[in-house]
Amino acid sequence: MTIRQKDGPWKSRIAEPQRCGRNHWNGDHEAQRALYNNRARISSGVAKVIAKKRTELVERSFAHILDRGG
């Protein structure tokens, strides 16, 4: 499923799965450009701030559930 948000102010930052070897694009320049743009967004300073906030707000709220083995 592809989600496209070209008109909105938000850009998605989706973690890329670990892959072995190299990508073979076979002429799919749009997918290649999308992947490299996503990599740049993930490694940006803004993404690191967002990840830290997510850790503090969202993941910490579920810590009590995980402590009980749930």
N, C-alpha and C positions, 0 to 999 in steps of 0.2 A: 504494500500500500504506500502510495506516495502522497505526502502532504505538501502543498505548495502555498506559501504565504507571501506572495510578491508585493501586495499592496499594504500590508500591515506593518506596524512599527517593530514587531518582534521577529527575531530570527531564531530558529530552532538550533539546539546544540545537542546532537545525538552522538552517543559514544559509538565508536567504530569497533566491530568485533576483531579479535586478533586473527590474522591470516598468515599462512605460511607462504613464502615465495612472493612473487610479483603479481600485480594486477595486469590482466590482458584486456585492454579496452576494446579492441577490434573496431575502432572507428567511432565509438560512442563518446564523443567529445563532451556532450551535455552531462552525462553521468560522471565523467572524469572531473569536469569543472566543479560540479556539485560536491564531490567528495573532497577535493582539495580546498574548496571554500569552507566546508564544514570543519576540516582539520585546522584551518586558520582560526575559526571562531572558537574551537575547543581550547586551543592553546593561548588565547588572548587573555589579557588581564581581566576583562569583564567576565569571562567565563569562570575564572578562578574565584572571583568575588561571589558570583552566583552559586557556585558549588559549595563554598564555605557557608553561605546563608542557608542553603538547602540542608546541609549537615546539621547546622545549629537548630533550625526550626522544624523540619519534617522528620528527619531520621531520629533525632533525639526524642521526639514525642512517641515513637514506637519502641524505645529502648526497654520500657517496663514490660512490654509484651514479650520481647525476646529474652529477657532475663528469666522469665517463668517457663521458658521452653516452648512458647507458642509460635 
